[in-house]
Amino acid sequence: MMLFSEARGLPVTAPGVAGPLGTVTSLGVDAASARISHVRLRAGRLRRETVLPWDSVTTAGPGAVRVRAPTPLEQAPPRRELLGHRVLTDTGTEQGTVLDAAFDPATGRLLALFTSRGELPPARLLGLGDHALVVRAY
């Protein structure tokens, strides 16, 4: 198990590439499948952000995120940061804010979401938009 907050700032490396490709700025989530879909990274202060598909990740651990090949997505998905996002139920009830999320570093599957109002199972996720993370009401 690994937390999103632990992944932020990790170097991203690839075989045959000297030095890190950059550092993780965020992990993108596909709410429908409750999995990480992509990794956003930045190299240096002034460099553009690069988005790599999660499928290219071979290992994610406490020291680094390693990828097979640094092949960015042709069309980067919208930047929707899970951490700090407001949580609403499908009936419109406020459920706090996402503080962190646990995931399986081997598969990218979400294991739990930690909110300001407690833990949410990933099976309740419905969608992640600009305004909020929407979850099924109990």
N, C-alpha and C positions, 0 to 999 in steps of 0.2 A: 504494500500500500504506500502511496505517496500523496502528498497534498499539493494543490495548485500553488499555494504560497511557497512551498519548497522548490518548485520547478522554476519559478520566476528568478531570473538572474543567472541561471545555470548556463555554462558555455555549451554551444552546439558544435559538435565535431563530426567529421566525415573521413573515412579512410582515404589515404592518398592526398589529403589536403593539409598543408602545413598550417598549424594554428587553428584556432576556433573560427567558425563561420560567423559567429556572433553570439549574442546571449538571448535567452528566452525572455520575451516581454509579456506574452500571454499564451494561453491555450484556448483554442476555439472548441465549442461544444455543439454537437448535433443533438438537440433535445429529444427528437423522435426516437433515436436509437440509444440515447443516454451514453454516448461515447464521445471521446475527444476526436475532432475531425481534422484539426490542423494546429501547427505550432507557428507562432509569430516570433520572429527574432530580429534583432537590430545589431548591426556591426558599427561600432563607433557612434559618436554623438550626431554627426551630420548625415549618416548614411540612411538610405531608405529602409523601410521595414521589408523583410522578406517573409513570405508565407509558404511553409512546407507542409505537405499532407502528412497526417499522422501515420499513414501506411509506410512512409519512408523511414520512420523511427525504428531502430533496431533495439536500443536499450535506453531507458530513462532511469537514472539513478541519482544518488546524492552528489556525485561528482560532475556529471555531464549528461547531456542528451546526445546520443549518437545516432546518425542517420546514414542510410545506405549511400545515397547520392544527393547532393544539394540541388535538386531539381524543383524550383518553385512552382506553385500552382499558376496556371496561365491566367486565371481570373481569380483574384483574391476575394474571399467572401467578405461581407461587411464586418467591420470591427465591432463585435458585441462581447464585451468583457463580462464574464460570469461573476467574478468577485466584485462585490459592491452593488450588484444589481438588486433592485427591488423585487420582492416575491409577491405575486398575486395569485389567488385561486381562480379557477375558471368561472366562479360566481362573483368575482370582483373583491373578495375579502383580502385585506392586507395581511401578509404572513411574514413581515420583517424584511431583512436584507441578507444576501448571501455573504457570509464571512469567509468561508473556505469550502473546498470540495476535495474529497478523497477519490483516488482513481487507482486502477491496476496499471502499473507502468509497463507491463508486458503487452496488454491488449488495448489500453486506453479506455476501458469500460469504467464508467462512474460507479463508485461504491456508496457514496453518501454525500449529501450537501449539508453543510453546517450553516445555519442561519441565526439571526439574532433572536429567534423564537424557538430554537431547537433544531434537531436533526430531521432531514427529509430524505426518504428513500428515493433513488433515481427513477423508480417505476412511476412516480407521480408526475414527472416532467411532461409538459405538453408543448412548450415552445419558448424560445428566447428571442425577444424583440428589442427594439430600441428603448422601449419604455419599461419593460419588466420581464422577469422570468415567470411564466404561467405554469401553474401546477394544478393537478386534479384536487378538488375539495374532497375531504374524507367522506 
